Amino acid sequence: MQKIKVKGIIMKKIFFVISSSLLLLLGCSSPNEPLSKSEEYFPLEIGNKWYYNSNYSDTTSINLISEIIGKEEINSKLYYKIIEQNVQSGFLDTIFFRLSGDTLFNMRKDYNEQIIADFSLNLYDTTYWQDDMTVVQKNKDIIEFQIPFAADYGYSIAFKKGIGITNIVVNGFIYHRRILIKAEIK
């Protein structure tokens, strides 16, 4: 009788060790875990830096630098905090980005969150989040969205896998463009 009781206790301990080990293995994230589409197209990691040109006469110089400097929780959501610096004026702007599934959101402190990309869309697909968003270019490395606000006003934004935002063009009353010159991605 004592032998059966000891054997039962040993079996329970073995079951506990095996099941605990399995739970630990299942709970750990693998470094080989595939990235979501949004992480592929817009790598958000502290220290990543993008250098842009938004000058119309000199299209090769860098005049805007965006850098991820940290994370911040806003309204119970975790955002990456990006500081954008205008090289000529020294003006600093803070923008917050977060990824959720295949969707990229951004916001500024006193403004509502906006969806600026849905990476699950296919070429020529349109989604109706806050505004219509249509994929106008998509290949294995690049995806570009067009978001019209009115007949002659809107913007387009392009992303390159492993790099992030490569191009932004705003059409309308005030024309603005931003072209990536180089990126430092960790």
N, C-alpha and C positions, 0 to 999 in steps of 0.2 A: 504494500500500500504506500509506504514511504517513497519507494522507487518511482511509482507512477506520479505522485505529487511533485517530486523533484523534477521529473521529466517534463511535466506540464509547465512548471515555472520556467524551466530553461527554454521551452518552445515559445512561451509568451515573450521572454526577453529577446529571443532571436527574431520573432515576428516584429517586435517593437523596433529593434535596431534596423531591420530591413525596411520597414515602412517609413521610419524616420529618414533614412538615407534616401529613399525614393522621393519623399516630399522635398528634401533639401535639393536634390538634383533637379526636380521639376520646377522648383521655385527660383533657381538661379538662371540669370540670363546668359546666354551663350555669346561669346564675342563674335561668333560666326552667324549670329541671328540676322536675317535679312532686314535691310532698312526699309522703312515705308517709302512710298514714292515722294512724299513731301521732304523727308530727310535726305533723299538722294538729290533732289533738285535745289534744296535750300539748307545746306549744312549749318546748323546752329550749334556752335561750340564757342565757349568763352575764349577770346583771343583772335577769332577769325576777323579778318580785315578786308575791306573792298575799297579800291581806289577808282573814282569815277571822274569823267569829264562832262561838264555841262556848259562849256563855253562854246559859243557859236562861231567865233572867229578863229580860235586856236583849238583845234579838235584833238590834240595829242597830249596836252598838259593835264595834270591832275589838279582838280580844284575842289573835290569833295571826298572826304574819307569817312567810311562807316566802319565802326568796330563794335563787336560784342564785348561788353565790359562786365556783365554779370547776369544774374537772374533776379526776378522780383515777382512776388505773389500779389496779384491784383484781382479783387472780386473772386477769391478762391481759385484762381487759375494762375499757373506758373508761366511767366513770360521771360524771354531773353531780352535784356536791355541793350539797345544799340544806340551809341552816340554818333551822330553825324556832325562832322566839322567842315565848315566852309573854309578852305585854306586861305583865301584872300582876306575875308573879313574876320575870321576867327569865330564866327557865329556857331554856337552849338545847339543841336536839336536832339531830343530824346524820343526814340520810337521803340515800341515794344512789339515783339513778334512771338507767336506761339504756334505750334503745330498740333493738330488733332486729327489723327488718321491721315488722310491724304489732303487735308485742307490746311491752308496757311492763313492765319489771322494777323492783323496788326492793329495798333491803336496808339494814340497819344494820351497822356494823363487825363485830360478833361474832356475827352471825346469818346464816342462809342467805338466799340470794336468793329472792324470791317473784315470781310473775307476778301483776300486779294488773289487767291489761287486755289483751284481744286484740281490736284494732279491726277485724279482718277478719270478725268474726262478724256475722251478720244478726239482726234482731229475733227473739227467742225461741230463738235457737241456744244450745246449751250445749256447753261444752268441759270437758274433764276434765284440767286440768293438775295442780297440787297439790291443788286443791279444785275442786268443780263451780263453773262460772262461767256465768251465764245473762244474755243481753242482755234487759233488761226494758223498755227504752225506746230507740228509735233513730229519729231523723229527720235532716234535712239538716245540723243543727247540734249535736245532743246525742246522746250515747250513755251509757246507764247500765247498770252490771253489778250483779248480785246474787250474792253468794257466801255460801251457807249453810254453817255448820260443824256444826250440829245442828238439830233440829226448831225450836227457838226461839232460836237464836243464829246470828249471821252479820253481814254488813255489805253495804252497797251503796255504790257510788262512781259519780259522774256526771262527765262531761267535756263541755266545750263547745269546738267548733272555734275555734282561734285564741286560746283562753283557758287551758285546762287543767282542773284539778280544780275543780268548782263545788260539790260536795256530797259529804259522807261521813256515813253514819249507821251506827253500830254498835249492834246489838240484842243483848240477852242479860243476863247478870248485871249488867254495868255498861253503861248506855246512854250513848252519846256521839254528838254530831253536830258537823259543821263545815260552815258555809255561807259561800260566797265573798261578800264585800262589794264588793271592787274588785280589779283586777289592773293591773299595769304590765308590758306585754309589749313587748319590743323587736322 
